[in-house]
């Protein structure tokens, strides 16, 4: 039975906060209104005044399957996601093999259909020699093309200028870019090796994957997109410098959009001393002034989406010396709670948080019937307890890597429940992964 009546909820949706109830029939929302009466076959769930919001749609994850399943896989990371109130993800193409053909893309969808506890989609990867495959993509089935402008984990760096120009000119779907200038990054690495040899301090990561590398690459991407009229989405913006390249306003009216990530709003370069390689990621975590500017830009709509860039590596890998330590952080299970800390501090509203984690991704990718608490939409919902704190322990971590950069941190909220397509997949610390998520559909 999948019929629910959720009563006594504190609902935040589409810029409003109000007391109300939600009726769910099967996988979809039938009604959102105050004082709904229970039907004969409905299970009544008393929200007890807790916060009910649309489930987070994380448009930027690396779930590592296929090819790197010792670190993570679709089953483990989707379960970590549902425990964190995330109900859908869009996964990146730097797996092994990389997602560079239509056949490989469909193989990933087939894996997710059997293994994912939440809803799913996959980016198509760009390389130096698959432009024809990009031109043949169907906008109704593919969220976007991912372009790496710099070498990163699982190298897919597109280095051929003609191919890059062709992707921006000809892609029938949104182009999502990882913006760092490869030339600048490698020059910075060479200088650091000359100074430190094989013993580069982890704090140097912010200088190696530098603000200049980010700004120059993002500036190039934005300029090229404007020249071609490309629908461009700049991923994981990490510097205050880049913000001048974006405009404020509703996401629905933009051709060029940008996201930042939860770790850029929490950590700074001062945290390398405490956490070392555990917060090494590309682009790098930078100064406190960048953190503050990014949060302000998320508030004022210059930045459109808050994502995770969830990218697990094994603990022993992250303990290696700088040049052998892979970049990437497992974040998805505690992302919403981390973001909510800014709400508690009065620097971000609940309405804006919901907009950047649910409404905006649904709008950007034209995801059908998700991202909002609307009648007729899929019942993807998260219940948040704003009065029950959680101190993160390693035993809480559901990601296969088994660790979190938040270990020992106390968040002032907890995720009480998560519904995925009307199924109560997470409730008071208990996981029910007996049903798989659904493939996201795009109404383009």
PEVENKA-V193296 format. One record per residue. N is the residue number from 1. OMEGA is omega in whole degrees, -180 to 180 (none if undefined). Layout:
# PEVENKA-V193296
[[N & OMEGA] [N & OMEGA]]
This chain:
# PEVENKA-V193296
[[1 & -177] [2 & 180] [3 & -177] [4 & 163] [5 & 179] [6 & -174] [7 & 175] [8 & 180] [9 & 171] [10 & -169] [11 & 170] [12 & -174] [13 & 175] [14 & 174] [15 & -179] [16 & 172] [17 & -173] [18 & 175] [19 & -179] [20 & 180] [21 & 177] [22 & 176] [23 & 180] [24 & 174] [25 & -178] [26 & -176] [27 & -170] [28 & 177] [29 & 178] [30 & -177] [31 & 171] [32 & -174] [33 & 175] [34 & 168] [35 & 175] [36 & 180] [37 & -178] [38 & 175] [39 & -174] [40 & -175] [41 & -177] [42 & 168] [43 & 180] [44 & 179] [45 & -179] [46 & -179] [47 & 176] [48 & 176] [49 & 180] [50 & -171] [51 & 177] [52 & -176] [53 & 171] [54 & 179] [55 & 179] [56 & 171] [57 & -177] [58 & -173] [59 & -174] [60 & 177] [61 & 174] [62 & -177] [63 & 165] [64 & -180] [65 & 7] [66 & 166] [67 & -176] [68 & -170] [69 & 170] [70 & -180] [71 & -172] [72 & 172] [73 & -176] [74 & -180] [75 & -175] [76 & -174] [77 & 176] [78 & 176] [79 & 173] [80 & -179] [81 & -177] [82 & 175] [83 & 179] [84 & 179] [85 & 178] [86 & -175] [87 & 178] [88 & 177] [89 & 169] [90 & -170] [91 & -176] [92 & -172] [93 & -175] [94 & 172] [95 & 179] [96 & 7] [97 & 177] [98 & -174] [99 & -173] [100 & 178] [101 & 179] [102 & -180] [103 & 179] [104 & 176] [105 & -180] [106 & 175] [107 & 177] [108 & 177] [109 & 179] [110 & 176] [111 & -178] [112 & -180] [113 & -180] [114 & -164] [115 & -172] [116 & 177] [117 & 179] [118 & -177] [119 & -165] [120 & 170] [121 & -175] [122 & 172] [123 & 170] [124 & -178] [125 & 174] [126 & 175] [127 & -180] [128 & -173] [129 & 179] [130 & -178] [131 & 180] [132 & 178] [133 & 177] [134 & 180] [135 & -176] [136 & -179] [137 & 178] [138 & -178] [139 & -180] [140 & -174] [141 & -176] [142 & -179] [143 & -177] [144 & 175] [145 & 178] [146 & 179] [147 & 173] [148 & 178] [149 & 179] [150 & 175] [151 & 178] [152 & -179] [153 & -176] [154 & -165] [155 & 172] [156 & -176] [157 & 177] [158 & -173] [159 & -177] [160 & -176] [161 & -179] [162 & 178] [163 & 178] [164 & 180] [165 & 179] [166 & 178] [167 & 180] [168 & -178] [169 & -165] [170 & -176] [171 & 178] [172 & 179] [173 & 177] [174 & 175] [175 & 179] [176 & -171] [177 & 166] [178 & -172] [179 & 165] [180 & -179] [181 & -174] [182 & -179] [183 & -179] [184 & -180] [185 & -178] [186 & 175] [187 & 178] [188 & 177] [189 & -180] [190 & 178] [191 & 180] [192 & 177] [193 & 179] [194 & -179] [195 & -171] [196 & -174] [197 & -180] [198 & -176] [199 & 179] [200 & 177] [201 & -178] [202 & -180] [203 & 179] [204 & -178] [205 & 180] [206 & 178] [207 & 180] [208 & 173] [209 & -160] [210 & 176] [211 & 177] [212 & 179] [213 & 179] [214 & -175] [215 & -176] [216 & 179] [217 & 179] [218 & 178] [219 & 178] [220 & -178] [221 & -179] [222 & 179] [223 & 180] [224 & 179] [225 & 179] [226 & 179] [227 & -177] [228 & -174] [229 & -177] [230 & 169] [231 & -171] [232 & 174] [233 & -179] [234 & -175] [235 & 171] [236 & 175] [237 & -171] [238 & -176] [239 & 172] [240 & -177] [241 & -175] [242 & -172] [243 & 179] [244 & -178] [245 & -176] [246 & -177] [247 & 174] [248 & 176] [249 & 180] [250 & -178] [251 & -177] [252 & -178] [253 & -174] [254 & 169] [255 & 180] [256 & -177] [257 & -178] [258 & 175] [259 & 162] [260 & -173] [261 & -172] [262 & -178] [263 & 177] [264 & 178] [265 & -177] [266 & -174] [267 & 173] [268 & -180] [269 & 176] [270 & -177] [271 & 176] [272 & -180] [273 & -178] [274 & -170] [275 & 175] [276 & -177] [277 & 180] [278 & 177] [279 & 173] [280 & -180] [281 & 179] [282 & -4] [283 & -171] [284 & 168] [285 & -171] [286 & -169] [287 & 175] [288 & 178] [289 & 175] [290 & 178] [291 & -177] [292 & 179] [293 & 179] [294 & 178] [295 & 178] [296 & 180] [297 & 174] [298 & 179] [299 & -173] [300 & 174] [301 & 173] [302 & 169] [303 & -168] [304 & -170] [305 & 172] [306 & -176] [307 & -178] [308 & -166] [309 & 179] [310 & -173] [311 & -174] [312 & 165] [313 & -179] [314 & -178] [315 & -179] [316 & 175] [317 & -177] [318 & 178] [319 & -178] [320 & 175] [321 & -169] [322 & -173] [323 & 178] [324 & -178] [325 & -180] [326 & -180] [327 & 179] [328 & -174] [329 & 172] [330 & -170] [331 & -162] [332 & -174] [333 & -176] [334 & -176] [335 & -179] [336 & 180] [337 & 176] [338 & 179] [339 & -179] [340 & 177] [341 & 178] [342 & 175] [343 & 178] [344 & -179] [345 & 178] [346 & -178] [347 & -179] [348 & 178] [349 & 175] [350 & -178] [351 & 179] [352 & 176] [353 & 179] [354 & 179] [355 & -174] [356 & -179] [357 & -176] [358 & -176] [359 & -174] [360 & 176] [361 & 179] [362 & 180] [363 & -177] [364 & -176] [365 & -178] [366 & 179] [367 & -175] [368 & 167] [369 & 178] [370 & 175] [371 & -179] [372 & 171] [373 & -177] [374 & 176] [375 & -177] [376 & 180] [377 & 178] [378 & -176] [379 & 175] [380 & -169] [381 & 179] [382 & 177] [383 & -175] [384 & 177] [385 & -178] [386 & -177] [387 & 179] [388 & -178] [389 & 176] [390 & 170] [391 & -173] [392 & 176] [393 & 180] [394 & 180] [395 & 177] [396 & -168] [397 & 179] [398 & 174] [399 & -175] [400 & -179] [401 & 171] [402 & 180] [403 & 179] [404 & 175] [405 & -179] [406 & -178] [407 & -178] [408 & 178] [409 & 175] [410 & 174] [411 & -177] [412 & 179] [413 & 173] [414 & 178] [415 & -175] [416 & -176] [417 & 175] [418 & 173] [419 & 176] [420 & -176] [421 & 178] [422 & 180] [423 & 178] [424 & -172] [425 & 179] [426 & -180] [427 & 175] [428 & 176] [429 & -179] [430 & -179] [431 & 171] [432 & -179] [433 & -177] [434 & 177] [435 & 178] [436 & 174] [437 & -178] [438 & 176] [439 & 178] [440 & 177] [441 & -174] [442 & -176] [443 & -177] [444 & none]]
